[in-house]
């Protein structure tokens, strides 16, 4: 199974960060379908799915934003595999969301990879016992991401593709 963070890993949400911080979710939802997808992400998701990988999203935000995005863009990720703020007792860096995703899909830590752009993502992956992949293309603080010691660090979606499909 491959679990992705949503914000700044799959989608550039920087333009709505001020709305997210203010918890203006209605305004975020209105802009959600138009947020830019990082080049190569949609194709990668389909390739991974076609190669038999189960895909999930674990985000610190409410799950309604990625679910809307998945619906609008036809991504191959099941709604029940999207874990957000309201489904967890503690957000990342706590591994609760990753553990819930693994339980829902029947995955084990040994067969699970988590891809995220922040040191908190790496900490959650390590705490859950899964492989941590840092996604540097959207990271606001690449030095902090590197310092968190992910198992792999990919600076481009192409590098991630090579890692996940090799």
C-alpha positions as CSV (number, residue, x, y, z in Angstrom):
1,X,0.0,0.0,0.0
2,X,1.1,3.5,-0.7
3,X,-0.2,6.3,1.5
4,X,0.2,9.9,0.4
5,X,-0.1,13.1,2.2
6,X,-2.3,15.5,0.2
7,X,-1.3,19.1,0.7
8,X,2.0,20.0,-1.0
9,X,2.6,16.3,-1.9
10,X,-0.1,15.6,-4.5
11,X,-1.5,19.1,-4.9
12,X,-0.1,22.6,-4.5
13,X,-2.4,24.0,-1.8
14,X,-0.2,27.1,-1.1
15,X,-2.8,29.4,-2.6
16,X,-5.4,28.4,0.0
17,X,-3.1,28.0,3.0
18,X,-4.4,31.3,4.5
19,X,-8.0,29.9,4.2
20,X,-7.0,26.6,5.7
21,X,-5.3,28.4,8.6
22,X,-8.4,30.4,9.2
23,X,-10.5,27.2,9.0
24,X,-12.6,28.7,6.1
25,X,-13.3,25.3,4.7
26,X,-16.2,26.4,2.5
27,X,-13.9,28.8,0.7
28,X,-11.2,26.1,0.4
29,X,-13.8,23.7,-1.0
30,X,-14.9,26.3,-3.6
31,X,-11.3,26.5,-4.8
32,X,-10.4,22.8,-4.4
33,X,-11.1,21.6,-7.9
34,X,-8.9,24.3,-9.4
35,X,-5.8,23.7,-7.2
36,X,-2.7,22.7,-9.3
37,X,-1.7,19.1,-9.4
38,X,2.0,18.5,-9.4
39,X,3.2,17.4,-12.9
40,X,3.1,13.6,-13.2
41,X,1.0,12.9,-10.1
42,X,-2.2,11.9,-11.9
43,X,-0.3,9.6,-14.2
44,X,1.7,8.1,-11.3
45,X,-1.5,7.3,-9.3
46,X,-2.9,5.4,-12.3
47,X,0.3,3.6,-12.9
48,X,0.6,2.5,-9.3
49,X,-3.1,1.4,-9.2
50,X,-2.6,-0.5,-12.5
51,X,0.5,-2.2,-11.0
52,X,-1.7,-3.6,-8.1
53,X,-0.9,-1.0,-5.4
54,X,-3.6,0.1,-3.0
55,X,-3.6,3.9,-2.6
56,X,-4.6,6.0,0.3
57,X,-4.4,9.6,1.5
58,X,-3.8,10.6,5.1
59,X,-4.0,14.3,5.8
60,X,-4.2,16.6,8.8
61,X,-7.0,18.5,7.1
62,X,-10.6,17.5,6.9
63,X,-11.1,14.7,4.4
64,X,-13.7,16.6,2.4
65,X,-11.0,18.5,0.4
66,X,-9.1,15.4,-1.0
67,X,-12.4,13.5,-1.5
68,X,-13.7,16.4,-3.6
69,X,-10.5,16.5,-5.5
70,X,-10.5,12.8,-6.1
71,X,-14.1,13.0,-7.4
72,X,-13.4,16.0,-9.7
73,X,-10.2,14.6,-11.2
74,X,-11.2,10.9,-11.2
75,X,-8.2,9.7,-9.2
76,X,-8.1,6.0,-8.5
77,X,-8.3,6.3,-4.7
78,X,-11.3,5.0,-2.9
79,X,-13.2,7.4,-0.6
80,X,-12.9,5.0,2.3
81,X,-9.1,5.2,1.9
82,X,-9.0,8.9,2.7
83,X,-8.2,9.6,6.3
84,X,-8.5,13.2,7.6
85,X,-8.6,15.2,10.7
86,X,-12.0,14.0,11.9
87,X,-11.1,10.3,11.6
88,X,-8.1,10.4,13.9
89,X,-7.7,10.9,17.6
90,X,-4.3,12.6,17.0
91,X,-2.8,14.1,13.8
92,X,0.6,13.6,12.4
93,X,3.3,13.3,13.6
94,X,1.2,10.7,15.5
95,X,0.9,7.5,13.4
96,X,-2.9,7.2,14.1
97,X,-4.0,8.1,10.5
98,X,-1.4,5.7,9.0
99,X,-2.5,2.9,11.3
100,X,-6.2,3.5,10.4
101,X,-5.4,3.4,6.7
102,X,-3.5,0.1,7.1
103,X,-6.3,-1.4,9.1
104,X,-8.9,-0.4,6.5
105,X,-6.9,-1.9,3.7
106,X,-5.4,-4.9,5.4
107,X,-1.9,-3.7,4.8
108,X,1.0,-4.3,7.1
109,X,3.8,-1.9,8.0
110,X,6.3,-4.0,6.1
111,X,4.3,-3.6,2.9
112,X,3.4,0.1,3.3
113,X,5.1,3.2,2.1
114,X,4.2,6.8,3.2
115,X,5.0,9.8,1.0
116,X,5.0,13.3,2.5
117,X,6.5,16.7,2.4
118,X,7.1,17.5,6.0
119,X,9.2,16.2,8.9
120,X,5.9,15.3,10.7
121,X,5.2,12.9,7.8
122,X,8.5,11.2,8.3
123,X,8.0,11.0,12.1
124,X,4.5,9.4,11.6
125,X,5.8,6.9,9.1
126,X,8.7,5.9,11.4
127,X,6.3,5.6,14.4
128,X,4.0,3.4,12.3
129,X,6.9,1.2,11.2
130,X,6.4,2.0,7.5
131,X,8.9,3.2,4.8
132,X,9.1,7.0,4.8
133,X,9.6,8.8,1.5
134,X,10.2,12.5,1.6
135,X,8.6,14.5,-1.3
136,X,10.8,17.5,-1.8
137,X,9.0,19.0,-4.8
138,X,6.4,20.7,-2.7
139,X,8.2,20.9,0.6
140,X,8.3,24.4,2.2
141,X,11.3,23.3,4.3
142,X,13.5,20.8,2.5
143,X,16.4,21.0,5.1
144,X,13.9,20.0,7.9
145,X,12.6,17.2,5.7
146,X,16.1,15.9,5.0
147,X,16.9,16.2,8.8
148,X,13.9,14.1,9.6
149,X,15.8,11.2,7.9
150,X,13.2,9.7,5.6
151,X,14.2,6.3,4.2
152,X,14.2,7.9,0.7
153,X,14.1,11.5,-0.4
154,X,12.7,12.3,-3.9
155,X,13.1,15.8,-5.2
156,X,10.8,15.3,-8.2
157,X,7.7,13.2,-9.1
158,X,9.9,11.4,-11.7
159,X,12.3,10.3,-8.9
160,X,9.3,9.0,-6.9
161,X,7.9,7.2,-9.9
162,X,11.3,5.5,-10.4
163,X,11.4,4.5,-6.7
164,X,7.9,3.2,-6.5
165,X,7.8,1.3,-9.8
166,X,11.3,-0.2,-9.8
